């Protein structure tokens, strides 16, 4: 898949604590041009505990498990929405075992369900929906 055609993208970055990531979503601008907009960031702990989810999604879309710092990694709607939901609900979590449970749930999740949840999570007032999805994925602290 080409990055210009991809509805989502993942950018892997290197921090002092380890690898981290940023999930982007493509949207149309006012001038008709498409742009990638940041949805959420994956902390180094969320990135390492969600490695199975991230590698499996990258393998399904791009045929590679490699997740290294560099250019954008294109994602389809199915896996991109899973990555974005995972990034949103793990933001602020401290316990790796909770993040791991969430990642395991998103590996098994239906892509259309994740897309629906992403729509709910990206609303302005989303604290209740983030809490609800954390409960459903057993990522509650």
C-alpha positions as CSV (number, residue, x, y, z in Angstrom):
1,X,0.0,0.0,0.0
2,X,1.2,3.5,-0.9
3,X,1.3,6.2,1.8
4,X,-0.6,8.6,-0.5
5,X,-3.5,6.1,-0.7
6,X,-3.5,5.0,2.9
7,X,-6.3,6.2,5.2
8,X,-4.1,5.8,8.3
9,X,-0.3,5.9,8.9
10,X,2.0,5.0,11.8
11,X,5.3,6.8,12.4
12,X,7.8,5.1,14.6
13,X,10.1,7.4,16.6
14,X,13.0,6.8,18.9
15,X,12.9,8.3,22.4
16,X,15.3,8.0,25.3
17,X,13.0,5.3,26.9
18,X,12.7,3.3,23.6
19,X,10.7,3.2,20.5
20,X,7.4,5.1,20.4
21,X,4.8,5.8,17.8
22,X,2.3,8.3,16.4
23,X,-0.9,7.3,14.7
24,X,-2.2,9.6,11.9
25,X,-5.5,9.7,10.0
26,X,-6.0,11.1,6.5
27,X,-8.5,13.8,6.1
28,X,-9.4,16.4,3.5
29,X,-8.4,20.0,4.0
30,X,-10.5,23.0,3.0
31,X,-8.5,23.4,-0.2
32,X,-9.3,19.8,-1.3
33,X,-5.9,18.4,-0.5
34,X,-5.5,15.4,1.8
35,X,-3.4,15.6,4.9
36,X,-2.4,13.3,7.7
37,X,-3.6,14.5,11.1
38,X,-2.2,13.2,14.4
39,X,-4.8,11.1,16.2
40,X,-2.7,9.9,19.2
41,X,0.7,9.0,20.4
42,X,2.0,5.6,21.6
43,X,4.3,6.0,24.6
44,X,7.4,3.7,24.7
45,X,5.7,1.4,27.2
46,X,2.5,1.2,25.1
47,X,4.6,0.6,22.0
48,X,6.5,-2.2,23.5
49,X,3.5,-3.9,25.1
50,X,1.5,-3.5,21.9
51,X,4.2,-4.8,19.7
52,X,2.2,-7.9,18.7
53,X,-0.7,-5.8,17.6
54,X,1.5,-3.4,15.7
55,X,3.6,-6.1,14.0
56,X,0.5,-8.1,13.1
57,X,-1.2,-5.1,11.5
58,X,1.9,-4.1,9.6
59,X,2.3,-7.7,8.3
60,X,-1.3,-7.8,7.2
61,X,-1.1,-4.5,5.4
62,X,2.5,-4.2,4.2
63,X,3.8,-7.8,4.4
64,X,6.5,-6.9,6.9
65,X,6.8,-7.1,10.7
66,X,9.5,-4.5,10.8
67,X,8.7,-1.5,12.9
68,X,11.7,0.9,12.9
69,X,12.0,4.6,13.1
70,X,11.8,6.2,9.6
71,X,9.1,7.1,7.1
72,X,5.4,6.7,7.6
73,X,4.1,3.2,7.6
74,X,0.8,3.1,5.6
75,X,-2.2,1.4,7.2
76,X,-5.6,0.4,5.9
77,X,-8.9,1.4,7.6
78,X,-9.2,-1.9,9.4
79,X,-5.8,-1.9,11.2
80,X,-5.4,1.9,11.4
81,X,-8.6,2.3,13.4
82,X,-7.4,-0.5,15.8
83,X,-4.0,1.2,16.2
84,X,-5.7,4.6,16.9
85,X,-8.1,3.1,19.4
86,X,-5.3,1.4,21.2
87,X,-3.2,4.6,21.3
88,X,-6.1,6.6,22.7
89,X,-7.0,4.2,25.5
90,X,-3.4,3.5,26.5
91,X,-2.7,7.2,26.8
92,X,-2.0,7.8,30.5
93,X,-2.0,4.2,31.5
94,X,0.8,3.1,33.8
95,X,0.5,-0.7,34.0
96,X,2.0,-2.7,31.1
97,X,-0.3,-5.7,31.9
98,X,-3.3,-3.5,31.3
99,X,-1.9,-2.3,28.0
100,X,-1.1,-5.8,27.0
101,X,-4.7,-6.9,27.6
102,X,-5.9,-4.0,25.5
103,X,-3.5,-5.0,22.7
104,X,-4.7,-8.6,22.8
105,X,-8.3,-7.4,22.5
106,X,-7.5,-5.2,19.5
107,X,-5.7,-8.1,17.7
108,X,-9.0,-10.0,17.9
109,X,-11.3,-7.0,17.3
110,X,-13.4,-6.5,14.3
111,X,-12.1,-3.6,12.1
112,X,-15.5,-2.1,11.6
113,X,-16.2,-2.1,15.3
114,X,-12.8,-0.4,15.9
115,X,-13.8,2.2,13.3
116,X,-17.1,2.9,15.1
117,X,-15.2,3.2,18.4
118,X,-12.7,5.6,16.8
119,X,-15.5,7.8,15.7
120,X,-16.8,7.9,19.3
121,X,-13.4,8.4,20.8
122,X,-12.5,11.4,18.6
123,X,-15.4,13.5,19.6
124,X,-14.7,16.6,21.7
125,X,-16.1,15.2,25.0
126,X,-14.7,11.6,25.0
127,X,-13.8,10.8,28.6
128,X,-16.8,8.5,29.2
129,X,-16.2,6.6,25.9
130,X,-12.5,6.2,26.7
131,X,-13.4,4.8,30.1
132,X,-16.0,2.5,28.5
133,X,-13.6,1.1,26.0
134,X,-10.9,0.6,28.7
135,X,-13.5,-1.5,30.6
136,X,-14.4,-3.5,27.6
137,X,-10.7,-4.2,26.7
138,X,-9.8,-4.9,30.4
139,X,-7.4,-2.0,30.5
140,X,-9.0,-0.4,33.6
141,X,-6.7,0.8,36.3
